[in-house]
Amino acid sequence: MLSVHGRKPAAVVIEPVAKSLLRVGLTPNVVTVVGAIITVTIAVVLIPLDHLVWAAILSALFAAFDMVDGTMARLKGGGTAFGATLDASCDRITDGALFAAITFWLVYIDQAHPVTVAVSLVVVVASQIISYVKARGEAGGLKMVGGLIERPERLILGLGGLALEGFGVAYAIETALWVLAIGSLFTIVQRLHIASRDPQSNTRVAPPAGSKEAEQE
């Protein structure tokens, strides 16, 4: 939801930063990769070391600038297909690293109940499926807009729970994970429903390369 409605307010801050980075000669793809490396490092280092508040603050800071590379591309006249693919791939990597690190913390630092660990793993997998359903639908020509739990909601809930847990609020991360797990499973079904209702949903697709049908064409 926020990915649709939150772009215009964020542009007030993001656009000046994007312009500054372009002036110093950085490209959108470089910003994408560097941002992903820093974000992954924050998650896999600080969370297992139990520095939850700092992990949440720094991760939120870099997540807030996730739109910088896209804004840079727009200011340069438009993004490229590779740039969009790179950006989406880096988003999946950083999301996976964050929730994998949280799962590690639950197991080795918090000694959490196995059910909580299982819920965290559901979030890890479901977050990837949510993004895949959208990407696969759009690749097939479907209009995939919206969803209850998208990346901004996932990060706000995950990092918010992490920060509150670090401040000593009991069961904060567990609560956030339960909300994310239930909301993410709902979003998968929601997006599949959106895809099924699209006017182009019954359009025939080309057979996969190497198949007998493809060879006959």
C-alpha positions in Angstrom: 0.0 0.0 0.0 2.7 2.5 1.0 4.7 1.7 -2.2 1.8 3.2 -4.1 0.8 6.1 -1.9 4.1 7.0 -0.2 6.2 8.0 -3.2 5.0 11.6 -3.7 5.6 12.7 0.0 9.0 11.0 0.0 10.1 12.7 -3.2 10.6 16.0 -1.3 13.6 14.4 0.5 14.7 11.8 -2.1 14.9 14.0 -5.2 17.6 16.5 -3.8 19.7 13.5 -2.7 19.4 11.9 -6.1 20.4 15.1 -7.8 23.5 15.4 -5.6 24.6 11.9 -6.3 24.2 12.4 -10.1 26.3 15.6 -9.8 29.2 13.7 -8.3 29.1 11.2 -11.1 27.4 8.2 -9.5 25.1 6.0 -11.6 21.8 4.5 -10.4 23.2 1.0 -10.7 26.2 1.8 -8.5 23.9 3.3 -5.9 21.7 0.2 -6.0 24.6 -2.2 -5.4 26.4 -0.1 -2.8 23.1 0.4 -0.9 22.4 -3.4 -0.9 25.9 -4.3 0.3 25.7 -1.8 3.2 22.2 -2.9 4.1 23.0 -6.6 4.1 26.2 -5.9 6.2 24.2 -4.0 8.8 21.7 -6.9 9.1 24.1 -9.8 9.2 26.5 -8.2 11.6 24.5 -6.1 14.0 21.5 -8.4 14.6 23.4 -11.5 15.5 25.5 -9.4 17.8 22.3 -8.3 19.6 22.6 -4.7 18.6 19.0 -4.6 17.7 18.3 -0.8 18.1 21.3 0.2 16.0 20.4 -2.5 13.4 16.9 -1.1 13.1 17.9 2.5 12.9 20.6 2.0 10.3 18.5 -0.4 8.3 15.6 2.1 8.3 17.9 4.9 7.2 19.2 3.0 4.2 15.7 1.6 3.4 14.3 5.1 3.4 16.7 5.9 0.5 15.8 2.8 -1.4 14.0 5.1 -3.9 17.1 7.1 -4.6 18.4 4.9 -7.4 15.0 4.9 -9.1 14.7 8.7 -8.8 18.2 9.1 -10.3 17.2 7.0 -13.2 14.1 9.0 -13.8 16.1 12.3 -13.6 18.4 10.9 -16.3 15.5 10.3 -18.6 14.2 6.9 -17.5 15.5 3.6 -16.1 16.6 0.6 -18.0 15.4 -3.0 -18.0 18.6 -4.2 -16.5 18.5 -1.4 -13.8 15.0 -2.4 -12.8 16.0 -6.1 -12.7 19.1 -5.3 -10.6 17.1 -3.1 -8.2 14.4 -5.8 -7.7 17.1 -8.5 -7.2 18.9 -6.4 -4.6 15.7 -5.7 -2.8 15.1 -9.5 -2.5 18.6 -10.0 -1.2 18.3 -7.3 1.5 14.9 -8.5 2.6 16.2 -12.1 2.8 19.3 -11.0 4.8 17.2 -9.0 7.3 14.7 -11.7 8.1 17.3 -14.5 8.0 19.4 -12.5 10.5 16.3 -12.0 12.7 15.7 -15.8 12.5 19.3 -16.4 13.5 18.8 -14.0 16.5 15.7 -15.9 17.6 17.5 -19.2 17.5 20.9 -18.4 19.0 20.4 -15.3 21.1 16.7 -15.3 22.2 16.3 -19.1 22.4 12.8 -18.5 21.0 10.1 -21.1 20.9 10.3 -23.3 17.8 6.9 -22.0 16.7 8.2 -18.4 16.6 11.2 -19.6 14.6 8.8 -21.3 12.1 6.8 -18.1 11.8 10.0 -16.1 11.1 10.8 -18.6 8.3 7.3 -18.2 6.9 8.0 -14.5 6.6 11.4 -15.1 4.9 9.7 -17.3 2.3 6.5 -15.4 1.9 8.2 -12.1 1.3 10.0 -13.6 -1.7 6.8 -15.1 -3.0 4.9 -11.8 -2.8 7.5 -10.1 -4.9 7.7 -13.1 -7.3 4.0 -13.1 -7.9 4.0 -9.5 -8.9 7.1 -9.8 -11.1 5.8 -12.9 -12.9 2.4 -11.3 -13.4 3.9 -8.2 -14.8 6.1 -10.2 -17.1 3.0 -11.8 -18.4 1.4 -8.5 -19.2 -0.8 -8.3 -16.1 -1.4 -5.1 -14.1 -0.2 -6.0 -10.5 -0.8 -2.9 -8.3 -1.2 -3.0 -4.6 -1.3 -5.6 -1.8 -1.7 -5.5 1.9 1.9 -6.3 2.8 4.4 -4.8 0.4 8.0 -4.0 1.0 7.5 -0.8 2.9 5.0 -2.4 5.3 7.3 -5.4 5.7 10.3 -3.2 6.6 8.3 -0.9 8.9 6.9 -3.9 10.9 10.1 -5.8 10.9 12.4 -3.0 11.9 9.8 -1.5 14.3 9.6 -4.8 16.1 13.3 -5.1 16.1 13.8 -1.7 17.6 11.1 -2.2 20.3 12.7 -5.5 21.2 16.0 -3.8 21.6 14.4 -1.2 23.9 13.1 -4.0 26.1 9.5 -4.3 24.9 8.7 -8.0 25.5 7.5 -10.0 22.5 7.8 -7.0 20.2 9.6 -8.9 17.4 7.4 -12.0 17.9 4.2 -9.9 17.5 5.7 -8.2 14.4 6.5 -11.5 12.9 3.1 -13.0 13.5 1.4 -9.9 11.9 3.8 -10.2 8.9 3.3 -13.9 8.5 -0.5 -13.7 8.5 -0.5 -10.5 6.4 2.0 -11.9 3.9 0.1 -15.1 3.3 -3.0 -13.0 2.8 -1.1 -10.8 0.3 0.0 -13.8 -1.7 -3.6 -14.9 -2.1 -4.6 -11.3 -2.8 -2.1 -10.8 -5.6 -3.0 -14.1 -7.2 -6.6 -13.0 -7.1 -5.7 -9.7 -8.7 -3.8 -11.6 -11.4 -6.8 -13.9 -12.0 -9.2 -11.0 -12.5 -7.0 -9.1 -14.9 -8.5 -8.8 -18.4 -5.3 -10.3 -19.8 -5.2 -13.3 -17.4 -6.3 -15.8 -20.0 -3.9 -14.7 -22.7 -1.9 -17.6 -24.1 1.8 -17.6 -23.3 4.6 -18.8 -25.5 5.9 -22.4 -24.7 9.2 -22.6 -22.8 12.4 -22.7 -24.9 13.5 -26.2 -25.6 10.0 -27.7 -25.3 8.5 -29.8 -28.1 5.9 -27.1 -28.7 8.5 -24.4 -29.0 10.4 -26.4 -31.6 7.3 -26.8 -33.7 6.7 -23.1 -33.9 
